[in-house]
Amino acid sequence: MGVIKLKNIRTFSYHGCLIEEGKIGSDYTVDLKIKTNLQKSAQTDHLADTVDYVHLNRIVTEEMAIRSHLLEHVAKRINIRVLAEIEMIEKTTVWVSKINPPIGGDVESVTIKMTEIRK
């Protein structure tokens, strides 16, 4: 089993329960970790034998562009779509972070972590 991790994918998105968050948006970062068998691609050196991280990045950016009230909702969508589109992935974990959240304090970010395993 091997791991591919995309770290610190930066997006400007419109998630949040406040009306203002849907209008003005804010900065987010996403980390995505997948577990898959990397043995074949390690031997063949062919992109077709591994998980294309360009595809993973596209899933994240497309899902982050769809407004959600909760970070949990967008994180679940990312995980489900990764498993649906890339059969060789066995497990996916996503961290979605809202930078400088509007919670009335000096907080750098708030992060949601969710994992899905292929059934």
N, CA, C and O atoms as CSV, one atom per row, in Angstrom:
chain,resi,resn,atom,element,x,y,z
A,1,MET,N,N,0.850,-1.183,0.000
A,1,MET,CA,C,0.000,0.000,0.000
A,1,MET,C,C,0.890,1.239,0.000
A,1,MET,O,O,1.945,1.258,0.634
A,2,GLY,N,N,0.461,2.253,-0.705
A,2,GLY,CA,C,1.204,3.498,-0.758
A,2,GLY,C,C,0.293,4.683,-0.467
A,2,GLY,O,O,-0.926,4.537,-0.374
A,3,VAL,N,N,0.888,5.832,-0.327
A,3,VAL,CA,C,0.154,7.056,-0.003
A,3,VAL,C,C,0.534,8.147,-0.988
A,3,VAL,O,O,1.704,8.317,-1.331
A,4,ILE,N,N,-0.470,8.879,-1.435
A,4,ILE,CA,C,-0.260,10.119,-2.185
A,4,ILE,C,C,-0.945,11.212,-1.390
A,4,ILE,O,O,-2.098,11.061,-0.986
A,5,LYS,N,N,-0.243,12.313,-1.162
A,5,LYS,CA,C,-0.822,13.415,-0.384
A,5,LYS,C,C,-0.638,14.723,-1.136
A,5,LYS,O,O,0.470,15.066,-1.550
A,6,LEU,N,N,-1.729,15.442,-1.307
A,6,LEU,CA,C,-1.690,16.799,-1.839
A,6,LEU,C,C,-1.823,17.729,-0.647
A,6,LEU,O,O,-2.801,17.656,0.097
A,7,LYS,N,N,-0.842,18.602,-0.462
A,7,LYS,CA,C,-0.810,19.471,0.707
A,7,LYS,C,C,-1.070,20.923,0.318
A,7,LYS,O,O,-0.536,21.433,-0.667
A,8,ASN,N,N,-1.896,21.558,1.113
A,8,ASN,CA,C,-2.095,23.007,1.040
A,8,ASN,C,C,-2.642,23.469,-0.313
A,8,ASN,O,O,-2.134,24.424,-0.901
A,9,ILE,N,N,-3.683,22.784,-0.803
A,9,ILE,CA,C,-4.388,23.252,-1.997
A,9,ILE,C,C,-5.144,24.511,-1.577
A,9,ILE,O,O,-5.983,24.456,-0.678
A,10,ARG,N,N,-4.860,25.621,-2.207
A,10,ARG,CA,C,-5.463,26.897,-1.812
A,10,ARG,C,C,-6.633,27.244,-2.724
A,10,ARG,O,O,-6.522,27.186,-3.948
A,11,THR,N,N,-7.761,27.607,-2.107
A,11,THR,CA,C,-8.924,28.039,-2.875
A,11,THR,C,C,-9.540,29.268,-2.223
A,11,THR,O,O,-9.338,29.532,-1.038
A,12,PHE,N,N,-10.287,30.003,-3.012
A,12,PHE,CA,C,-11.144,31.066,-2.495
A,12,PHE,C,C,-12.554,30.574,-2.724
A,12,PHE,O,O,-12.975,30.400,-3.868
A,13,SER,N,N,-13.300,30.345,-1.636
A,13,SER,CA,C,-14.611,29.710,-1.727
A,13,SER,C,C,-15.627,30.456,-0.881
A,13,SER,O,O,-15.292,31.415,-0.185
A,14,TYR,N,N,-16.873,30.003,-0.952
A,14,TYR,CA,C,-17.993,30.728,-0.345
A,14,TYR,C,C,-18.764,29.868,0.653
A,14,TYR,O,O,-19.994,29.916,0.684
A,15,HIS,N,N,-18.067,29.088,1.461
A,15,HIS,CA,C,-18.712,28.215,2.432
A,15,HIS,C,C,-18.995,28.967,3.722
A,15,HIS,O,O,-18.295,29.915,4.078
A,16,GLY,N,N,-20.033,28.524,4.411
A,16,GLY,CA,C,-20.351,29.099,5.710
A,16,GLY,C,C,-21.839,29.300,5.894
A,16,GLY,O,O,-22.597,29.379,4.927
A,17,CYS,N,N,-22.244,29.382,7.149
A,17,CYS,CA,C,-23.656,29.543,7.489
A,17,CYS,C,C,-24.112,30.991,7.422
A,17,CYS,O,O,-25.306,31.256,7.273
A,18,LEU,N,N,-23.190,31.924,7.527
A,18,LEU,CA,C,-23.558,33.341,7.491
A,18,LEU,C,C,-23.819,33.792,6.058
A,18,LEU,O,O,-23.119,33.377,5.134
A,19,ILE,N,N,-24.815,34.632,5.878
A,19,ILE,CA,C,-25.143,35.166,4.558
A,19,ILE,C,C,-23.927,35.873,3.955
A,19,ILE,O,O,-23.658,35.748,2.760
A,20,GLU,N,N,-23.202,36.608,4.783
A,20,GLU,CA,C,-22.031,37.350,4.314
A,20,GLU,C,C,-20.968,36.425,3.744
A,20,GLU,O,O,-20.291,36.781,2.780
A,21,GLU,N,N,-20.812,35.234,4.331
A,21,GLU,CA,C,-19.804,34.289,3.849
A,21,GLU,C,C,-20.112,33.833,2.429
A,21,GLU,O,O,-19.203,33.574,1.640
A,22,GLY,N,N,-21.390,33.736,2.112
A,22,GLY,CA,C,-21.795,33.361,0.769
A,22,GLY,C,C,-21.612,34.472,-0.241
A,22,GLY,O,O,-21.567,34.221,-1.446
A,23,LYS,N,N,-21.506,35.701,0.242
A,23,LYS,CA,C,-21.344,36.848,-0.657
A,23,LYS,C,C,-19.880,37.252,-0.841
A,23,LYS,O,O,-19.437,37.510,-1.960
A,24,ILE,N,N,-19.135,37.305,0.263
A,24,ILE,CA,C,-17.761,37.824,0.161
A,24,ILE,C,C,-16.714,36.720,0.053
A,24,ILE,O,O,-15.614,36.964,-0.443
A,25,GLY,N,N,-17.038,35.510,0.510
A,25,GLY,CA,C,-16.092,34.401,0.421
A,25,GLY,C,C,-14.911,34.542,1.359
A,25,GLY,O,O,-14.776,35.539,2.069
A,26,SER,N,N,-14.058,33.530,1.351
A,26,SER,CA,C,-12.841,33.571,2.162
A,26,SER,C,C,-11.848,32.533,1.653
A,26,SER,O,O,-12.149,31.738,0.762
A,27,ASP,N,N,-10.672,32.562,2.236
A,27,ASP,CA,C,-9.595,31.664,1.835
A,27,ASP,C,C,-9.709,30.322,2.566
A,27,ASP,O,O,-10.078,30.252,3.738
A,28,TYR,N,N,-9.381,29.275,1.832
A,28,TYR,CA,C,-9.412,27.919,2.364
A,28,TYR,C,C,-8.154,27.193,1.921
A,28,TYR,O,O,-7.539,27.534,0.910
A,29,THR,N,N,-7.783,26.179,2.706
A,29,THR,CA,C,-6.759,25.237,2.261
A,29,THR,C,C,-7.327,23.831,2.429
A,29,THR,O,O,-8.136,23.566,3.319
A,30,VAL,N,N,-6.883,22.947,1.554
A,30,VAL,CA,C,-7.324,21.557,1.600
A,30,VAL,C,C,-6.096,20.666,1.490
A,30,VAL,O,O,-5.221,20.894,0.655
A,31,ASP,N,N,-6.043,19.651,2.343
A,31,ASP,CA,C,-5.060,18.580,2.227
A,31,ASP,C,C,-5.837,17.314,1.908
A,31,ASP,O,O,-6.908,17.072,2.464
A,32,LEU,N,N,-5.293,16.517,1.014
A,32,LEU,CA,C,-5.942,15.269,0.613
A,32,LEU,C,C,-4.911,14.153,0.647
A,32,LEU,O,O,-3.841,14.270,0.050
A,33,LYS,N,N,-5.235,13.069,1.345
A,33,LYS,CA,C,-4.352,11.902,1.409
A,33,LYS,C,C,-5.139,10.693,0.932
A,33,LYS,O,O,-6.251,10.434,1.392
A,34,ILE,N,N,-4.542,9.954,-0.004
A,34,ILE,CA,C,-5.190,8.731,-0.485
A,34,ILE,C,C,-4.250,7.554,-0.277
A,34,ILE,O,O,-3.027,7.697,-0.299
A,35,LYS,N,N,-4.853,6.387,-0.074
A,35,LYS,CA,C,-4.090,5.144,0.044
A,35,LYS,C,C,-4.469,4.253,-1.126
A,35,LYS,O,O,-5.645,4.053,-1.428
A,36,THR,N,N,-3.435,3.722,-1.778
A,36,THR,CA,C,-3.628,2.871,-2.944
A,36,THR,C,C,-2.392,1.994,-3.122
A,36,THR,O,O,-1.372,2.202,-2.463
A,37,ASN,N,N,-2.490,1.030,-4.000
A,37,ASN,CA,C,-1.347,0.182,-4.308
A,37,ASN,C,C,-0.487,0.890,-5.357
A,37,ASN,O,O,-0.942,1.132,-6.475
A,38,LEU,N,N,0.733,1.215,-5.002
A,38,LEU,CA,C,1.652,1.907,-5.908
A,38,LEU,C,C,2.732,0.986,-6.482
A,38,LEU,O,O,3.657,1.456,-7.144
A,39,GLN,N,N,2.623,-0.304,-6.237
A,39,GLN,CA,C,3.668,-1.226,-6.672
A,39,GLN,C,C,3.791,-1.302,-8.193
A,39,GLN,O,O,4.901,-1.279,-8.725
A,40,LYS,N,N,2.661,-1.393,-8.896
A,40,LYS,CA,C,2.714,-1.517,-10.355
A,40,LYS,C,C,3.340,-0.275,-10.985
A,40,LYS,O,O,4.218,-0.387,-11.840
A,41,SER,N,N,2.892,0.906,-10.566
A,41,SER,CA,C,3.439,2.137,-11.152
A,41,SER,C,C,4.909,2.326,-10.797
A,41,SER,O,O,5.665,2.909,-11.574
A,42,ALA,N,N,5.317,1.842,-9.636
A,42,ALA,CA,C,6.725,1.919,-9.255
A,42,ALA,C,C,7.589,1.084,-10.196
A,42,ALA,O,O,8.749,1.418,-10.440
A,43,GLN,N,N,7.024,-0.001,-10.724
A,43,GLN,CA,C,7.765,-0.852,-11.658
A,43,GLN,C,C,7.673,-0.350,-13.099
A,43,GLN,O,O,8.670,-0.343,-13.821
A,44,THR,N,N,6.480,0.068,-13.514
A,44,THR,CA,C,6.278,0.396,-14.925
A,44,THR,C,C,6.652,1.825,-15.302
A,44,THR,O,O,7.004,2.091,-16.451
A,45,ASP,N,N,6.577,2.749,-14.339
A,45,ASP,CA,C,6.838,4.165,-14.595
A,45,ASP,C,C,5.811,4.764,-15.578
A,45,ASP,O,O,6.130,5.665,-16.353
A,46,HIS,N,N,4.563,4.237,-15.524
A,46,HIS,CA,C,3.494,4.706,-16.401
A,46,HIS,C,C,2.413,5.405,-15.571
A,46,HIS,O,O,1.968,4.879,-14.551
A,47,LEU,N,N,2.003,6.574,-16.010
A,47,LEU,CA,C,0.951,7.324,-15.334
A,47,LEU,C,C,-0.350,6.530,-15.261
A,47,LEU,O,O,-1.081,6.637,-14.277
A,48,ALA,N,N,-0.646,5.745,-16.277
A,48,ALA,CA,C,-1.885,4.958,-16.303
A,48,ALA,C,C,-1.949,3.924,-15.180
A,48,ALA,O,O,-3.026,3.410,-14.878
A,49,ASP,N,N,-0.820,3.617,-14.562
A,49,ASP,CA,C,-0.767,2.604,-13.507
A,49,ASP,C,C,-0.811,3.191,-12.103
A,49,ASP,O,O,-0.606,2.474,-11.124
A,50,THR,N,N,-1.076,4.482,-11.999
A,50,THR,CA,C,-1.116,5.119,-10.688
A,50,THR,C,C,-2.302,6.064,-10.614
A,50,THR,O,O,-3.113,6.124,-11.538
A,51,VAL,N,N,-2.404,6.800,-9.517
A,51,VAL,CA,C,-3.439,7.812,-9.347
A,51,VAL,C,C,-2.848,9.144,-9.789
A,51,VAL,O,O,-1.821,9.581,-9.271
A,52,ASP,N,N,-3.499,9.777,-10.740
A,52,ASP,CA,C,-3.046,11.059,-11.277
A,52,ASP,C,C,-3.411,12.172,-10.300
A,52,ASP,O,O,-4.592,12.447,-10.088
A,53,TYR,N,N,-2.418,12.806,-9.709
A,53,TYR,CA,C,-2.716,13.854,-8.729
A,53,TYR,C,C,-3.320,15.099,-9.365
A,53,TYR,O,O,-3.893,15.929,-8.659
A,54,VAL,N,N,-3.204,15.249,-10.687
A,54,VAL,CA,C,-3.918,16.333,-11.379
A,54,VAL,C,C,-5.429,16.090,-11.271
A,54,VAL,O,O,-6.201,17.026,-11.065
A,55,HIS,N,N,-5.837,14.839,-11.409
A,55,HIS,CA,C,-7.252,14.479,-11.263
A,55,HIS,C,C,-7.727,14.754,-9.835
A,55,HIS,O,O,-8.815,15.293,-9.634
A,56,LEU,N,N,-6.916,14.386,-8.852
A,56,LEU,CA,C,-7.274,14.647,-7.455
A,56,LEU,C,C,-7.441,16.142,-7.197
A,56,LEU,O,O,-8.400,16.560,-6.548
A,57,ASN,N,N,-6.510,16.942,-7.704
A,57,ASN,CA,C,-6.582,18.387,-7.508
A,57,ASN,C,C,-7.838,18.964,-8.163
A,57,ASN,O,O,-8.478,19.855,-7.604
A,58,ARG,N,N,-8.187,18.462,-9.331
A,58,ARG,CA,C,-9.389,18.945,-10.028
A,58,ARG,C,C,-10.649,18.635,-9.210
A,58,ARG,O,O,-11.538,19.480,-9.103
A,59,ILE,N,N,-10.730,17.443,-8.638
A,59,ILE,CA,C,-11.877,17.091,-7.800
A,59,ILE,C,C,-11.996,18.072,-6.638
A,59,ILE,O,O,-13.080,18.586,-6.363
A,60,VAL,N,N,-10.889,18.327,-5.963
A,60,VAL,CA,C,-10.911,19.237,-4.809
A,60,VAL,C,C,-11.361,20.633,-5.236
A,60,VAL,O,O,-12.255,21.207,-4.615
A,61,THR,N,N,-10.761,21.179,-6.278
A,61,THR,CA,C,-11.093,22.558,-6.663
A,61,THR,C,C,-12.529,22.666,-7.166
A,61,THR,O,O,-13.195,23.669,-6.908
A,62,GLU,N,N,-13.012,21.662,-7.872
A,62,GLU,CA,C,-14.405,21.705,-8.345
A,62,GLU,C,C,-15.390,21.609,-7.186
A,62,GLU,O,O,-16.391,22.326,-7.165
A,63,GLU,N,N,-15.123,20.739,-6.231
A,63,GLU,CA,C,-16.026,20.616,-5.083
A,63,GLU,C,C,-15.963,21.835,-4.172
A,63,GLU,O,O,-16.978,22.238,-3.604
A,64,MET,N,N,-14.787,22.421,-4.030
A,64,MET,CA,C,-14.674,23.638,-3.208
A,64,MET,C,C,-15.405,24.818,-3.850
A,64,MET,O,O,-15.744,25.776,-3.156
A,65,ALA,N,N,-15.651,24.767,-5.138
A,65,ALA,CA,C,-16.362,25.841,-5.833
A,65,ALA,C,C,-17.878,25.772,-5.620
A,65,ALA,O,O,-18.591,26.722,-5.945
A,66,ILE,N,N,-18.375,24.655,-5.076
A,66,ILE,CA,C,-19.802,24.497,-4.808
A,66,ILE,C,C,-20.069,24.908,-3.365
A,66,ILE,O,O,-19.540,24.300,-2.434
A,67,ARG,N,N,-20.879,25.927,-3.183
A,67,ARG,CA,C,-21.141,26.465,-1.844
A,67,ARG,C,C,-21.778,25.426,-0.927
A,67,ARG,O,O,-22.699,24.707,-1.315
A,68,SER,N,N,-21.261,25.367,0.298
A,68,SER,CA,C,-21.823,24.544,1.370
A,68,SER,C,C,-21.921,25.392,2.623
A,68,SER,O,O,-21.133,26.318,2.816
A,69,HIS,N,N,-22.874,25.081,3.462
A,69,HIS,CA,C,-22.944,25.764,4.750
A,69,HIS,C,C,-21.872,25.242,5.697
A,69,HIS,O,O,-21.298,26.003,6.475
A,70,LEU,N,N,-21.604,23.937,5.627
A,70,LEU,CA,C,-20.675,23.311,6.569
A,70,LEU,C,C,-19.455,22.725,5.859
A,70,LEU,O,O,-19.558,22.188,4.756
A,71,LEU,N,N,-18.306,22.839,6.511
A,71,LEU,CA,C,-17.091,22.240,5.973
A,71,LEU,C,C,-17.213,20.722,5.909
A,71,LEU,O,O,-16.634,20.089,5.026
A,72,GLU,N,N,-17.953,20.143,6.827
A,72,GLU,CA,C,-18.167,18.704,6.821
A,72,GLU,C,C,-18.812,18.250,5.512
A,72,GLU,O,O,-18.470,17.195,4.976
A,73,HIS,N,N,-19.730,19.042,5.011
A,73,HIS,CA,C,-20.456,18.687,3.789
A,73,HIS,C,C,-19.521,18.682,2.585
A,73,HIS,O,O,-19.552,17.747,1.785
A,74,VAL,N,N,-18.701,19.697,2.447
A,74,VAL,CA,C,-17.778,19.738,1.309
A,74,VAL,C,C,-16.706,18.659,1.443
A,74,VAL,O,O,-16.300,18.075,0.438
A,75,ALA,N,N,-16.242,18.382,2.654
A,75,ALA,CA,C,-15.244,17.323,2.867
A,75,ALA,C,C,-15.824,15.960,2.472
A,75,ALA,O,O,-15.146,15.166,1.819
A,76,LYS,N,N,-17.041,15.690,2.852
A,76,LYS,CA,C,-17.694,14.418,2.500
A,76,LYS,C,C,-17.830,14.293,0.986
A,76,LYS,O,O,-17.577,13.225,0.428
A,77,ARG,N,N,-18.233,15.385,0.312
A,77,ARG,CA,C,-18.368,15.356,-1.149
A,77,ARG,C,C,-17.040,15.048,-1.821
A,77,ARG,O,O,-16.989,14.269,-2.773
A,78,ILE,N,N,-15.966,15.654,-1.332
A,78,ILE,CA,C,-14.643,15.402,-1.914
A,78,ILE,C,C,-14.291,13.927,-1.772
A,78,ILE,O,O,-13.902,13.286,-2.749
A,79,ASN,N,N,-14.424,13.382,-0.564
A,79,ASN,CA,C,-14.079,11.970,-0.336
A,79,ASN,C,C,-14.918,11.033,-1.192
A,79,ASN,O,O,-14.380,10.107,-1.799
A,80,ILE,N,N,-16.199,11.251,-1.249
A,80,ILE,CA,C,-17.096,10.379,-2.022
A,80,ILE,C,C,-16.751,10.439,-3.506
A,80,ILE,O,O,-16.722,9.411,-4.182
A,81,ARG,N,N,-16.494,11.625,-4.003
A,81,ARG,CA,C,-16.175,11.760,-5.430
A,81,ARG,C,C,-14.835,11.102,-5.768
A,81,ARG,O,O,-14.711,10.462,-6.812
A,82,VAL,N,N,-13.840,11.251,-4.902
A,82,VAL,CA,C,-12.544,10.605,-5.136
A,82,VAL,C,C,-12.730,9.096,-5.267
A,82,VAL,O,O,-12.201,8.486,-6.196
A,83,LEU,N,N,-13.470,8.497,-4.356
A,83,LEU,CA,C,-13.687,7.049,-4.412
A,83,LEU,C,C,-14.525,6.648,-5.619
A,83,LEU,O,O,-14.294,5.591,-6.206
A,84,ALA,N,N,-15.489,7.472,-5.996
A,84,ALA,CA,C,-16.356,7.156,-7.136
A,84,ALA,C,C,-15.609,7.227,-8.468
A,84,ALA,O,O,-15.873,6.429,-9.368
A,85,GLU,N,N,-14.689,8.164,-8.597
A,85,GLU,CA,C,-14.018,8.395,-9.876
A,85,GLU,C,C,-12.729,7.609,-10.068
A,85,GLU,O,O,-12.293,7.405,-11.201
A,86,ILE,N,N,-12.112,7.165,-8.970
A,86,ILE,CA,C,-10.804,6.498,-9.079
A,86,ILE,C,C,-10.871,5.175,-8.327
A,86,ILE,O,O,-10.689,5.123,-7.111
A,87,GLU,N,N,-11.134,4.111,-9.075
A,87,GLU,CA,C,-11.390,2.795,-8.476
A,87,GLU,C,C,-10.224,2.225,-7.686
A,87,GLU,O,O,-10.442,1.464,-6.743
A,88,MET,N,N,-9.000,2.568,-8.041
A,88,MET,CA,C,-7.861,1.951,-7.367
A,88,MET,C,C,-7.582,2.526,-5.973
A,88,MET,O,O,-6.728,2.006,-5.256
A,89,ILE,N,N,-8.287,3.584,-5.585
A,89,ILE,CA,C,-8.095,4.173,-4.253
A,89,ILE,C,C,-8.905,3.384,-3.229
A,89,ILE,O,O,-10.093,3.126,-3.421
A,90,GLU,N,N,-8.243,3.008,-2.139
A,90,GLU,CA,C,-8.882,2.237,-1.074
A,90,GLU,C,C,-9.379,3.113,0.078
A,90,GLU,O,O,-10.375,2.795,0.729
A,91,LYS,N,N,-8.675,4.216,0.318
A,91,LYS,CA,C,-9.011,5.065,1.466
A,91,LYS,C,C,-8.661,6.500,1.120
A,91,LYS,O,O,-7.643,6.759,0.478
A,92,THR,N,N,-9.501,7.429,1.543
A,92,THR,CA,C,-9.229,8.841,1.313
A,92,THR,C,C,-9.515,9.635,2.585
A,92,THR,O,O,-10.516,9.408,3.265
A,93,THR,N,N,-8.628,10.558,2.886
A,93,THR,CA,C,-8.798,11.455,4.021
A,93,THR,C,C,-8.611,12.876,3.530
A,93,THR,O,O,-7.667,13.167,2.795
A,94,VAL,N,N,-9.510,13.761,3.934
A,94,VAL,CA,C,-9.424,15.158,3.516
A,94,VAL,C,C,-9.482,16.054,4.752
A,94,VAL,O,O,-10.235,15.799,5.691
A,95,TRP,N,N,-8.672,17.103,4.725
A,95,TRP,CA,C,-8.682,18.158,5.727
A,95,TRP,C,C,-9.094,19.436,5.004
A,95,TRP,O,O,-8.423,19.851,4.060
A,96,VAL,N,N,-10.185,20.065,5.432
A,96,VAL,CA,C,-10.626,21.328,4.847
A,96,VAL,C,C,-10.492,22.387,5.933
A,96,VAL,O,O,-11.064,22.259,7.015
A,97,SER,N,N,-9.724,23.438,5.631
A,97,SER,CA,C,-9.462,24.489,6.611
A,97,SER,C,C,-9.961,25.829,6.116
A,97,SER,O,O,-9.668,26.244,4.995
A,98,LYS,N,N,-10.729,26.507,6.975
A,98,LYS,CA,C,-11.146,27.887,6.695
A,98,LYS,C,C,-10.140,28.796,7.381
A,98,LYS,O,O,-9.957,28.733,8.597
A,99,ILE,N,N,-9.491,29.640,6.589
A,99,ILE,CA,C,-8.477,30.551,7.113
A,99,ILE,C,C,-9.168,31.770,7.710
A,99,ILE,O,O,-10.082,32.332,7.107
A,100,ASN,N,N,-8.731,32.170,8.886
A,100,ASN,CA,C,-9.261,33.349,9.564
A,100,ASN,C,C,-10.790,33.317,9.645
A,100,ASN,O,O,-11.450,34.213,9.118
A,101,PRO,N,N,-11.362,32.301,10.298
A,101,PRO,CA,C,-12.818,32.164,10.354
A,101,PRO,C,C,-13.469,33.283,11.170
A,101,PRO,O,O,-12.869,33.791,12.117
A,102,PRO,N,N,-14.691,33.665,10.805
A,102,PRO,CA,C,-15.379,34.754,11.513
A,102,PRO,C,C,-16.027,34.256,12.805
A,102,PRO,O,O,-17.250,34.145,12.885
A,103,ILE,N,N,-15.211,33.958,13.812
A,103,ILE,CA,C,-15.754,33.407,15.058
A,103,ILE,C,C,-15.489,34.307,16.265
A,103,ILE,O,O,-15.597,33.869,17.410
A,104,GLY,N,N,-15.142,35.563,16.001
A,104,GLY,CA,C,-14.999,36.513,17.100
A,104,GLY,C,C,-13.762,36.311,17.947
A,104,GLY,O,O,-13.787,36.582,19.148
A,105,GLY,N,N,-12.691,35.844,17.356
A,105,GLY,CA,C,-11.452,35.659,18.097
A,105,GLY,C,C,-10.287,35.633,17.138
A,105,GLY,O,O,-10.467,35.656,15.920
A,106,ASP,N,N,-9.087,35.585,17.694
A,106,ASP,CA,C,-7.880,35.542,16.882
A,106,ASP,C,C,-7.536,34.076,16.619
A,106,ASP,O,O,-6.728,33.474,17.327
A,107,VAL,N,N,-8.169,33.515,15.580
A,107,VAL,CA,C,-8.006,32.103,15.245
A,107,VAL,C,C,-7.459,32.019,13.825
A,107,VAL,O,O,-8.070,32.546,12.894
A,108,GLU,N,N,-6.318,31.364,13.651
A,108,GLU,CA,C,-5.696,31.251,12.331
A,108,GLU,C,C,-6.583,30.482,11.360
A,108,GLU,O,O,-6.779,30.902,10.219
A,109,SER,N,N,-7.121,29.348,11.823
A,109,SER,CA,C,-7.964,28.548,10.940
A,109,SER,C,C,-8.772,27.563,11.770
A,109,SER,O,O,-8.475,27.302,12.936
A,110,VAL,N,N,-9.802,27.028,11.130
A,110,VAL,CA,C,-10.566,25.923,11.693
A,110,VAL,C,C,-10.538,24.814,10.634
A,110,VAL,O,O,-10.708,25.075,9.443
A,111,THR,N,N,-10.322,23.576,11.084
A,111,THR,CA,C,-10.123,22.467,10.156
A,111,THR,C,C,-11.069,21.315,10.472
A,111,THR,O,O,-11.289,20.955,11.628
A,112,ILE,N,N,-11.622,20.748,9.397
A,112,ILE,CA,C,-12.431,19.538,9.472
A,112,ILE,C,C,-11.635,18.415,8.815
A,112,ILE,O,O,-11.100,18.596,7.721
A,113,LYS,N,N,-11.551,17.262,9.469
A,113,LYS,CA,C,-10.879,16.084,8.900
A,113,LYS,C,C,-11.909,14.975,8.785
A,113,LYS,O,O,-12.602,14.656,9.751
A,114,MET,N,N,-12.009,14.382,7.581
A,114,MET,CA,C,-12.934,13.274,7.386
A,114,MET,C,C,-12.287,12.198,6.527
A,114,MET,O,O,-11.490,12.496,5.637
A,115,THR,N,N,-12.637,10.946,6.800
A,115,THR,CA,C,-12.065,9.794,6.094
A,115,THR,C,C,-13.191,8.922,5.558
A,115,THR,O,O,-14.226,8.746,6.201
A,116,GLU,N,N,-12.965,8.379,4.363
A,116,GLU,CA,C,-13.866,7.385,3.777
A,116,GLU,C,C,-13.029,6.198,3.310
A,116,GLU,O,O,-11.926,6.373,2.792
A,117,ILE,N,N,-13.555,5.001,3.495
A,117,ILE,CA,C,-12.897,3.773,3.072
A,117,ILE,C,C,-13.807,3.070,2.071
A,117,ILE,O,O,-15.020,2.980,2.263
A,118,ARG,N,N,-13.192,2.574,0.997
A,118,ARG,CA,C,-13.960,1.839,-0.009
A,118,ARG,C,C,-14.585,0.605,0.615
A,118,ARG,O,O,-13.926,-0.149,1.331
A,119,LYS,N,N,-15.858,0.411,0.333
A,119,LYS,CA,C,-16.572,-0.743,0.901
A,119,LYS,C,C,-16.636,-1.873,-0.076
A,119,LYS,O,O,-17.198,-2.924,0.231
